[in-house]
Amino acid sequence: MADKDSFFEIGPYWATDQITGFVRFKGHPVGVIASDSQHRNGGALTADGCDKLIRHLDLCDLFHIPVLNLIDNPGFAVGLEHEIAGTIRKGGEWMIAFAQCTMPIFTVVMRRSFGVAGNNYATPRSAPSMRVAWPAADVGGIPPEGGIEAAYKRQLAEAEDPVALRAELEARIESVRGPVGPLNKFQIEEMIDPRDTRKHICAWIDLAYKVVTQASTLGKRGLQFRP
């Protein structure tokens, strides 16, 4: 998508479930954040991954650099080690940090966007941002594959007919899966051909730099409360 050979990664050796760095579009510097779908946990957010995203978002916000936000996230990482690491606590801080950002953000829902983490990644704040989705975007509350057993373990164990209950839950989740629901709710502005992604970002970048270079936006960045 970006200008040729312009990607500069930040922090490649820690919190490797998430990727942060800088790229250029039409010569303009742009921060970039993304989950690494080839990571052993599929890019699910860890406590360190949240810290990595927070640091990079703060860096971009401090220097008034627009951000490209690429979404392929299955949610927060789960399990005993992630409970001990305080992943959800760090995740809450990341969500607040994302909401406090003032720079323009261009979001591309490329593939997965599940759970609290995935959906906060996709719609991090109420302020205007450009959000697009590829046709194969797979979004929802939880991924049915494995998510039903995790989220409804007790109900399935206590049900008279676990098979029927699982089928009912799966049908309900599948009915709201995909990009059409967020499009209908105006959580995503447009569905685009993946081949046109660069064209849309290049059209946005001119407007983004008009916003970040306004005199009213170039003052000191106020520090805000975070849990």
N, C-alpha and C positions, 0 to 999 in steps of 0.2 A: 504493500500500500504506500509506504513512505518513499521519500526521495532515495535514490540508490545509495547504498553504503552509508546511510545516515544514522542507523540505530546505534546508540551508545547505552549499554546496560549499566544500571546502578545496583550494587549489591548482589552480584551473581552467585556468591558462595554462601549466602545465608538465607534462611526462609525461602527455600527454593520452590515451594509450592506456588509462590507468586513472583511475577516478573515486573520490574520497574525499570524505567530508563527514559531516554530522550530520543526523538526522531525529528526529521524536518519534513515539512510539506510546503512545496513551492519556496523552499529556502527558510521558512519560518520555523523556529524551534517549538516543539510540542512535547509535553510530558506524556508518557504512556504507562498504563498499568494493565495487567492481564494476569489471569490464572494460568498455570502451566498444566495443560491437560495431559501431558506426558509424564508428569510427576507420579510417583508410586501411589499417592492418594487421590489421583485424578484432578489435582488442583484445588481440593477442598481447603478452606481457610483454617490455618493453625494460629496459635497465639503469636508466634514469631511472624507469620505471614501478615497478620493484622498490623503489627508494629511496623513492618516494612512498608505497607501501604500508607499508614499514617505519616511516616517520615517523608515519603515521597510527595504525598498530597500537600503537606505543609510546605515543603520546599518549592513546589510549583506555585502555591498560593502566595508565598512570600515574594517571589520574583515575578509574579503576574504572568505566568506561563500557562496557556490553555492546555487541557488534558484530553488525550484520546483514551477512552475507557473500553477495553475489549472484553466481552463477557463470554466465558465458558466455565461456569462455576457450579459445582454440584451441591454447595452449601458449606456449613461449618464441618470440620473434621470431628468425628465422634470417637469415643472410647476412653478407657481409664486414663491413658497418658495425657489426653487432651483435657480431661476434667481436672487432672492435677496441675496442668500448665495454665489453667484459667482461660481457656480459649473463648468461652462466652463472655467473660468479663472484658477481655481484650477486644472481642468483637463489638461489644457495646461502645467502647471508646472509638473504634474505627468508624462505626455508624455515625456517631456524633461528629467526628472529624470530617467525614464526607459531607455531612449536612452543613457544616460551617464554611466550606470552601466558597470562595467568591469568584474564582476564575471560570470561564466558559468550559463546559465539558461536552465532548462528542462521544456518545455511547453507541456501541455496536453490539447487539445481542447476536452472537455468532452461532452459538450452539446451546449449551445448557445454562439454565438459570433457575435453580431450585432452592427452596427453603428461605429462611430469613437472610442468610448471607448472599445467596444468589440474587434474590430479588432486591436487596439493598444495593448490591453492585449495579443492578440494572436501572433502578430509579432512586438514586441516593439523596435527592433533595426536591423540594417543591419549586425552587427557582427555575426559570426557563433554561432548558438545556436541549441540545439536539439529540434525539434518541431514534435509532433505526434498528431494524431487525432483518436478518437473512431469512428466507422462506423456511429453512430447516431448523430454525430456532426451536428449542425444546424447553418450555418454561412451565412452571407449576409450583404448587405448595411443597410437595415432596415427590421424588422420583418413585414410581410404583415398584420398580425393581429393587427390592430390599427395603424400601422406605415404609411400605405398609407393615411389614413384620416389626420394624423398629418403633413406629409411631402407634400401632394398634395391637401391640403384643398382648396386653391384658385382655382386651375385648375379644381377640381371637381365641385366647386360651379359655375364656369363660363362655363363649358362644355355643349354643346347642348344635349349630351347623357352621363350623369354621370355614368350610369351603364356600358356602353360600355367602357368608359375611365378607370373605375376602373378595369374591367376585363383585359384590355390591360396592365395596370400597374402591376396587380397581376401576369399575365403570364410572364412578363419581369423579375420581381423579383424572381419568382419561378424558372426560367430557370437557374439562377446562384446561387441558394440556395444549401447548402450542402458542404461537404468537398472536392468534386472532383475538383472544380475550383482552390482552393488554392494549392491542390496537383499538378495540372497541371502547375501552375505558380511557383512551387518550394518554396512556402511560408510555406509549411509543408513537412517534409521529408518523413513521412511514416504514413500509416493507420494501426493501430494495434488492436488486440483483447484486450478488456479491462482487461481480466484476465491476460494478459502478461505485464501489465503496470509496476508492481514492477520489473519484470525481466529486462525490458529495462532501468529503472532508476538505478538499481544496476549495470548494465553494464556501464552506463554513469558515475556513481559517481566516479569510480576509475580514469577515464580520467579527470574528473572535478577537483579532488584534485591534480592531477599531474600539472594541469594548475595553480591553485591558490597558489601552494607552490613553484613555480619557483621564484628564487631570484629577477628577474626583476619585478615581480608583487607585491613584499612585501614592497615597499616603501610607503611614505606618499601618501594619497589620495588627489589629487589636486582638489580644489574647482573650479567648473565651473559655468558659467553664467546660470541663470534660470530666466524666465520672471516673 
